[in-house]
């Protein structure tokens, strides 16, 4: 039986950065219209830390906000929340300038733009934590800025520890730090795995931090490239590690679906797919539905096309 009926694969153009969340869609519309008072009311509402992190990550992806937020902050009242959104938007804006090309192929003028926009992000987010030292969302953004700026390991760790001091299991702080520990950003597989394993263990049963192990295996696979990467990710040891991590996180009865739970499902789906574990991948495909995320499907090509191809291939190989 196919995983999906044909009608279930009628995609809207592109990816949904709001992951189908009503508040996130409302926020996107407000920011796209330049309506900061409306957006601010939603962002300022009392909510769990992970919900705020997700909503700010959505806000950061809205094109054009970098311009009118600059005018707002220059001519309007002092507003740390506007600085927070502008800082996170500047991070996205910086990576848009850098492009997805390998570092050696990024033109010098793009590197200059990348660094200038990261400097803006650093300024905005440092201003936020100066006024609000317990602002976890700002500290999480500063972890990513530290990566792009090539700051030393001690400073990266200081920023990570500052986030965890106020939210020890914060998902986005952990995933940002995991990226900093990848070889491509100056880390090593040993440091990356040690970090992921400890976080998953400390998170306990049902914690989404188990997703870090799926991400670590994917990053190592990409780093190895070609046949060595395939031999590694399809080894019995890696398959066992992935299934153990899934049992303790996304498959566990205590696992709670946050607003951005699709990030976890997509990470495990890609990891199981490239590991050659079709049955486990299929379970995640069913959970995902149409909530495909850009990362890590971008490692396999255009994300939506890669997902659809994967579903078709798994359907053809399994009895689902």
C-alpha positions as CSV (number, residue, x, y, z in Angstrom):
1,X,0.0,0.0,0.0
2,X,1.5,3.4,-0.9
3,X,2.5,5.7,1.9
4,X,0.5,8.5,0.4
5,X,-2.5,8.8,-1.9
6,X,-1.9,11.0,-4.9
7,X,-4.2,13.7,-3.4
8,X,-2.0,14.0,-0.4
9,X,1.0,15.1,-2.5
10,X,-0.6,18.3,-3.9
11,X,2.0,20.8,-2.8
12,X,1.7,24.5,-2.6
13,X,4.7,26.2,-4.3
14,X,7.8,26.1,-2.2
15,X,8.1,25.4,1.5
16,X,5.9,26.6,4.4
17,X,8.3,28.4,6.8
18,X,5.4,28.6,9.4
19,X,5.1,24.8,9.5
20,X,1.3,25.2,9.4
21,X,1.2,27.0,12.7
22,X,-1.7,29.5,12.9
23,X,0.2,32.0,15.1
24,X,3.2,31.8,12.9
25,X,1.2,32.4,9.8
26,X,-0.5,35.4,11.4
27,X,2.9,36.7,12.4
28,X,4.3,36.3,8.9
29,X,1.3,38.2,7.5
30,X,1.7,41.1,10.0
31,X,5.5,41.4,9.3
32,X,5.0,41.1,5.5
33,X,2.6,44.1,5.8
34,X,5.0,46.0,8.0
35,X,2.6,46.0,10.9
36,X,5.0,46.0,13.9
37,X,2.4,46.7,16.6
38,X,0.4,43.7,15.6
39,X,3.5,41.5,15.3
40,X,4.8,42.8,18.6
41,X,1.5,41.9,20.5
42,X,1.8,38.3,19.4
43,X,5.6,38.0,20.2
44,X,5.2,39.8,23.5
45,X,2.5,37.4,24.8
46,X,3.5,35.1,27.6
47,X,4.4,31.7,26.1
48,X,6.9,28.8,26.5
49,X,10.5,29.6,25.5
50,X,10.5,27.1,22.6
51,X,7.4,28.7,21.2
52,X,9.0,32.2,21.2
53,X,12.2,30.7,19.6
54,X,10.1,29.3,16.8
55,X,8.1,32.4,16.2
56,X,11.3,34.6,16.1
57,X,12.8,32.1,13.7
58,X,9.8,32.5,11.4
59,X,9.9,36.3,11.8
60,X,13.6,36.2,10.7
61,X,12.7,34.7,7.4
62,X,10.2,37.4,6.3
63,X,11.9,39.4,3.4
64,X,12.0,43.1,3.7
65,X,11.8,43.4,7.5
66,X,15.5,44.3,7.6
67,X,14.7,47.7,6.0
68,X,11.6,48.9,7.9
69,X,12.8,47.5,11.3
70,X,16.0,49.6,10.9
71,X,13.8,52.7,10.3
72,X,11.5,51.8,13.2
73,X,14.5,51.4,15.7
74,X,16.1,54.6,14.4
75,X,13.0,56.8,14.7
76,X,10.7,55.0,17.2
77,X,10.9,54.1,20.9
78,X,13.7,51.9,22.3
79,X,12.4,48.3,21.9
80,X,14.4,45.2,22.8
81,X,11.9,43.0,21.0
82,X,12.3,44.8,17.8
83,X,16.1,44.5,18.2
84,X,15.7,40.8,18.8
85,X,13.8,40.3,15.6
86,X,16.1,42.6,13.6
87,X,19.2,40.7,15.0
88,X,17.8,37.3,13.9
89,X,16.7,38.7,10.6
90,X,20.3,39.9,10.1
91,X,21.6,36.4,10.6
92,X,19.2,35.1,7.9
93,X,20.2,38.0,5.7
94,X,23.9,37.3,6.1
95,X,23.5,33.7,5.1
96,X,21.4,34.8,2.0
97,X,24.4,36.9,1.0
98,X,26.9,34.1,1.6
99,X,24.8,31.7,-0.6
100,X,24.9,27.9,-0.5
101,X,28.0,27.6,-2.5
102,X,31.0,25.9,-0.9
103,X,33.2,28.5,0.9
104,X,35.9,28.4,-1.8
105,X,33.4,29.4,-4.4
106,X,31.9,32.4,-2.6
107,X,33.0,35.6,-4.2
108,X,34.9,38.1,-2.1
109,X,32.2,40.7,-2.3
110,X,29.7,38.2,-0.9
111,X,32.0,37.4,2.0
112,X,32.2,41.2,2.8
113,X,28.4,41.4,2.8
114,X,28.1,38.3,4.9
115,X,30.4,39.7,7.5
116,X,28.8,43.2,7.5
117,X,25.4,41.7,8.1
118,X,26.7,39.4,10.8
119,X,28.1,42.5,12.5
120,X,24.7,44.0,12.5
121,X,23.3,40.8,14.1
122,X,26.0,40.9,16.7
123,X,25.2,44.5,17.6
124,X,21.5,44.0,17.8
125,X,21.6,40.8,19.9
126,X,24.4,42.1,22.2
127,X,22.2,45.1,22.9
128,X,19.3,42.8,23.8
129,X,21.4,40.7,26.2
130,X,22.9,43.8,27.7
131,X,19.4,44.9,28.7
132,X,17.9,41.5,29.2
133,X,20.7,39.0,30.3
134,X,18.2,36.2,30.5
135,X,17.0,36.5,26.9
136,X,17.6,32.9,25.7
137,X,16.5,33.7,22.1
138,X,19.1,36.4,21.8
139,X,21.9,34.2,23.2
140,X,20.9,31.4,20.8
141,X,21.3,33.8,17.9
142,X,24.7,34.9,19.2
143,X,25.8,31.3,19.1
144,X,25.2,31.3,15.3
145,X,26.8,34.7,14.9
146,X,29.9,33.4,16.7
147,X,30.1,30.6,14.1
148,X,29.9,32.9,11.2
149,X,32.4,35.3,12.7
150,X,34.9,32.6,13.4
151,X,35.0,33.4,17.2
152,X,37.1,31.0,19.3
153,X,35.7,27.9,21.0
154,X,35.7,29.5,24.5
155,X,33.5,32.4,23.3
156,X,31.1,30.1,21.5
157,X,30.8,28.0,24.7
158,X,30.2,31.1,26.8
159,X,27.3,32.1,24.7
160,X,25.9,28.5,24.7
161,X,26.2,28.3,28.5
162,X,24.5,31.7,28.8
163,X,21.5,30.4,26.9
164,X,21.4,27.1,29.0
165,X,21.7,29.0,32.2
166,X,18.0,30.0,31.7
167,X,16.7,27.1,29.7
168,X,18.9,24.0,30.1
169,X,17.1,21.9,27.4
170,X,16.7,24.6,24.8
171,X,16.5,22.9,21.4
172,X,17.7,25.7,19.2
173,X,20.7,26.6,21.4
174,X,21.7,22.9,21.2
175,X,21.3,22.7,17.4
176,X,23.2,25.9,16.9
177,X,26.1,24.7,19.0
178,X,26.1,21.3,17.2
179,X,26.7,23.2,13.9
180,X,29.5,25.1,15.5
181,X,31.2,21.7,16.4
182,X,31.0,20.3,12.9
183,X,34.3,19.9,11.1
184,X,33.3,22.4,8.4
185,X,33.1,25.1,11.0
186,X,36.3,24.2,12.8
187,X,35.1,21.4,15.0
188,X,35.6,17.7,14.8
189,X,33.4,14.5,14.6
190,X,34.6,13.5,18.1
191,X,33.6,16.8,19.7
192,X,30.3,16.8,17.7
193,X,29.3,13.3,18.8
194,X,30.3,13.8,22.4
195,X,28.2,16.9,22.5
196,X,25.2,15.2,20.9
197,X,25.4,12.1,23.0
198,X,25.6,14.0,26.2
199,X,22.7,16.3,25.3
200,X,20.5,13.4,24.4
201,X,21.4,11.5,27.6
202,X,20.9,14.6,29.8
203,X,17.6,15.4,28.1
204,X,16.1,12.1,29.3
205,X,13.3,10.0,27.9
206,X,11.1,11.6,25.3
207,X,13.4,14.6,24.9
208,X,13.7,16.1,21.4
209,X,17.4,16.5,22.0
210,X,17.8,13.0,20.7
211,X,17.4,14.6,17.3
212,X,21.0,15.9,17.7
213,X,22.3,12.4,17.1
214,X,20.4,12.2,13.8
215,X,21.9,15.6,12.8
216,X,25.4,14.6,13.9
217,X,25.3,11.5,11.7
218,X,24.1,13.5,8.8
219,X,26.8,16.1,9.2
220,X,29.5,13.4,9.4
221,X,28.0,11.7,6.3
222,X,28.1,15.0,4.4
223,X,31.7,15.7,5.6
224,X,32.9,12.3,4.4
225,X,31.4,12.6,1.0
226,X,31.1,10.0,-1.7
227,X,31.6,6.3,-1.0
228,X,33.2,6.7,2.4
229,X,30.1,8.7,3.5
230,X,27.8,6.0,2.2
231,X,29.7,3.2,3.9
232,X,29.7,5.1,7.2
233,X,26.0,6.1,7.3
234,X,24.8,2.7,6.2
235,X,26.8,0.7,8.7
236,X,25.0,-1.4,11.3
237,X,26.4,0.7,14.1
238,X,24.9,3.9,12.7
239,X,21.5,2.4,12.0
240,X,21.5,1.1,15.6
241,X,22.5,4.5,16.9
242,X,19.7,6.2,14.9
243,X,17.0,3.8,16.1
244,X,18.1,4.1,19.7
245,X,18.0,7.9,19.4
246,X,14.5,7.7,17.8
247,X,13.2,5.4,20.5
248,X,14.3,7.8,23.2
249,X,12.9,10.9,21.4
250,X,10.4,11.0,18.5
251,X,9.1,7.5,19.0
252,X,8.9,7.8,22.8
253,X,5.5,8.0,24.5
254,X,6.8,11.1,26.5
255,X,7.8,13.0,23.3
256,X,5.8,16.2,23.1
257,X,5.1,17.8,19.8
258,X,6.2,21.4,19.9
259,X,5.1,23.9,17.3
260,X,8.2,23.1,15.3
261,X,8.2,19.3,15.9
262,X,8.5,18.8,12.1
263,X,12.2,19.7,12.4
264,X,12.7,16.5,14.4
265,X,10.7,14.3,12.1
266,X,12.5,15.7,9.0
267,X,15.9,15.2,10.5
268,X,15.2,11.6,11.4
269,X,13.6,11.0,8.0
270,X,16.6,12.1,6.1
271,X,19.0,10.3,8.4
272,X,17.1,7.0,8.1
273,X,16.7,7.4,4.3
274,X,20.4,7.8,3.6
275,X,21.2,5.1,6.2
276,X,19.1,2.7,4.1
277,X,16.5,2.0,6.8
278,X,13.4,2.3,4.7
279,X,10.9,1.1,7.3
280,X,12.1,3.7,9.8
281,X,12.2,6.4,7.2
282,X,8.6,5.6,6.2
283,X,7.4,6.1,9.7
284,X,8.8,9.6,9.7
285,X,7.3,10.3,6.2
286,X,3.9,9.5,7.6
287,X,4.4,11.9,10.5
288,X,5.7,14.7,8.2
289,X,2.8,14.8,5.8
290,X,3.4,18.0,3.9
291,X,5.5,19.7,6.6
292,X,8.7,19.4,4.7
293,X,11.6,21.5,6.0
294,X,14.4,23.0,4.0
295,X,17.1,21.5,6.3
296,X,18.3,18.8,6.1
297,X,16.5,17.9,2.8
298,X,18.6,20.6,1.1
299,X,21.5,18.1,1.5
300,X,19.7,15.9,-1.1
301,X,18.8,18.7,-3.5
302,X,15.7,20.9,-3.7
303,X,13.9,20.0,-0.5
304,X,10.3,19.3,-1.7
305,X,11.5,17.4,-4.8
306,X,13.9,15.4,-2.7
307,X,11.2,14.5,-0.3
308,X,8.8,13.4,-3.0
309,X,11.5,11.4,-4.7
310,X,12.3,9.7,-1.3
311,X,8.6,8.8,-0.7
312,X,8.3,7.3,-4.2
313,X,11.6,5.3,-3.8
314,X,10.6,4.0,-0.3
315,X,7.1,3.1,-1.6
316,X,8.7,1.1,-4.4
317,X,11.0,-0.8,-2.1
318,X,8.7,-1.6,0.8
319,X,5.3,-3.1,1.4
320,X,3.9,0.0,3.0
